Structure formats: C-alpha cells, structure tokens
C-alpha cells in the first residue's frame, strides 16, 4: 500500500493486487472499449497469433488460474494500472526473441509491459506496479525477475511509444541491476536486460 498525489493535490491510496479473479478490472485498464476495435489485450508478447476476437477470452482464462498474467494497481479501489508479469516461458515472443538473450537456464519472471490509464498518470503508479510485480513473482517462488526497459538519459522523459516497457531508471530504483545490453529497441531507444535476484 502506498499513497499518491494527483495534480490537484488530492491524496489517494494505491494497492497492487494479482489479476487472478479480476478479469473485469484488467479489461477496464487494458481492454478495447470501442465495439469492433482492435487492440493488444496484452497479447503482443504472449502470443500475437491469437486473433483480436479471441484475445479477451484468452486473457480471461489466464485471470482464472494462478499465478495469473500480471498485477493491477488500484487507486482508492479503482483499477488504474497494469503490469504484465509472468515466467518468460509463457511469452512466445520472448522465447523466440533474436534481440533479448537468455542469461541462464532459469525461467526468469519478466515484467514486460506497463499500462496506466489516462487520469492516473504522473502519480508514480509505475513504481507501485513494478514493486507489486516483484512481490507477486516472489510469492510464486520466482528465483529471479527481469525487465527489458529503455535507456533514458538524465532529465529525459519517456514517450508513450517507448515507455510501455519502463525505463532503466525505474528498474534501478527497485533494486534491479543492468545485466547486459540487448539489440532490441522500443520507440527507437535501446533496451537493456535489468535483473533482480529473488531467491
């Protein structure tokens, strides 16, 4: 539990919870609201072969069983943010990646993407989400957790296109260290493997 402050100065309580049993809240943050609209539904890394029509059902099933597909941040009990965190072996795109190498034989958990709803941004929710992701992975006996964020210079801000993977500064603030650079990029920015031992 943490406290955050909005632009108008109001304070709110933030809690991060597992997505298990909370598909409706996940859909509120990540889902496509427009009828017939297309969207990721957090499937880009999991399995992009799943059709747009089948993605909600796929994620609903993941939200029904442990360990679930990630964590949700709630601001005063309103679903406000999302972090996809799960074992690397559950992400087809990462298992076949030519740009993000495996560092050892362990099935590292990966905090692969973040979403914060409009109206809740610039409140530090990505920090709450990442710490919640670490706690969720540890609770599920993960030995190590990784992220593949973009490199951001001092004083630089991350645009939305790059920022969904997080920044190296964000991960460093939560005890992750730079393991190796990758040849991957997001929004034109280089990405590194950031890692934190849990076991």
N, C-alpha and C positions, 0 to 999 in steps of 0.2 A: 504494500500500500504506500502510495506517495501522494503528495499534494502538488497541484499545478495551478498556475495563474493565467487567466485569459487576458486578452488585450484590453478589456475594460476593467481589469483589476480584480475580478471575482476569483475566489479560490475554489477549487474543486478537488474531490478525492479521486485518485486513479487506482484501479486494481486490475491486474492482469490474470486472466484465467485460461485454462485449457479450452480448446474449441470442442472437446468431446461433449456431446449433448447440446451443443449451441450452434447448430447449422443456421438457424434463422438470424442469429446475431452476426455470424460470419457473412451471410448473404447481404446483410444490411451494410456492412463495411465494403465488401469486395464485389458483390453481385452487380449485375447489369439491371438497371431499373426500367429502361425503355423496352417496351414489348418488341420482340424480334431483334433487339440489339445484340451485338456480338461483343464478347469480352474474354479476358484471360481466365477469370474464375480461379486464379492461382494454379493453372494447369500448364503454363508455359514450360516450367522445369519438370513437372511430374510426368506428363505425357501429352505432348501437343497433338498427338494423333487423334485424341478424343474429340469428337465433333462439338461444336458450340452448343448444340441442343442437349448433348449428353453430359456436359461438364457440371451443371448444378447437381445432377443425380450422383455423379462420381464423387463430388465433394461431400454431398450429404452422407454417403456411405462411410467416407473416411471420418466424418464427425460423429459417427455412431459407435466407433470402437477405439479402444486405447491403442496407441498413445495419441491418436488424432493427428491432424495435419498442421497444427500450429497453436498460437495463442492469440487471445483477443484482449485489447485494452478497453476498459470501461471508465468513462468519466462520469462520476455521480450516477453509476449504474447504466449509463447509455453507451452502447457499443461504438467506439470511436477509432480504433486502430487494430491492425492485424500484422502478425509476423508469421510467415511460413517457416516452421522449424520441424525437422524430421530427419531420420537417418539418410545419409547420402544415397544408400542403396534404393530408396523409394523414389528418387528423382531420376527418371530415364535420361533426361538431357545431361545431367551431371555424370552419370555412369558412362556416357558415350562422349564426354567432352574432350575436344582436342586442345582446349585452351586452359583448362583448370586441372592440373595434375593431382594424382593421389599421392599423399605424403607417406603413408604406411598402410599396413594391411587392415587397420581398424576401420570399422564402419562409423566414421565420424558423423555426428549430427551436424546439420547445416541450417543456419539462419539465413535463408536465401533471399527473402524479399520482405519489404515493409510497405504498408498502406496506412495512411492517416487521413480520415475523412475531412473534407472541407469544413471549416468552422472549428476544428480541433487542432489545427496546425500551429506551429511555433509555441508549443507548450511543453516541449521536452518529451512527448509521448514515445518517440523512437528510443529514447533511453529506457523508459519503462518497459517497452516491448522487448528490447534486447535483454534486459535483466530478467524479465519474465521468461524469455526463451531459454536462457541459461538455466534457470531454476527448473523449468519443465524438462529439459534434457537430463539434468542431474537426477531429478525424481524418477526418471525412466532408465536410470543406470547407464547413461552415456558415459563413455570414458573421455571423450574429447568433443569439443564443439568448434565449428569453423564458420567463417563468413567470407564472402568474396567481394568486399566493398571497393568503391572507387577511391583513388588517391585525390586528396583535396589539400591545396596549399593553405598556409596561414591567411586568414582573412577572407578566403574564398567561400562563396555559398554554392551549394549543390542544386542544380536544376532538377525539376521533377523527372525528366528522362533518365538522368544518371542516378538520382537519389533513391530509387526504389530498392537498391541493393545496400544502401547505407554508405557511410564514409569511413575511412580508416581512423579518423579522429573519434568517431562514435565507438568503434570497436575497442580502440585503445583505452577509452575512458572506462571500459568494463573488463579490463584485465586481459584482453587479447593481445597477442604479440604478432608482428609480421613474421610469417614463416618463410614464404617465397613470393616473388612477383609471378604474375601469370601473363599469358599473351592475350587474355581476354580484355574486353573493353565494354564500357557502358556509357552511352552518350558521348563517345569519343574519348573518355577518360580511362587510363589504365586501372586494372584491378589487381589486388594482392590477395593472397590467402592469409587470413587472420585466424589465429588459433588460440584456444584456451583449454588447458587440461582440466578435467573434472574428477578423474579417479586417481 
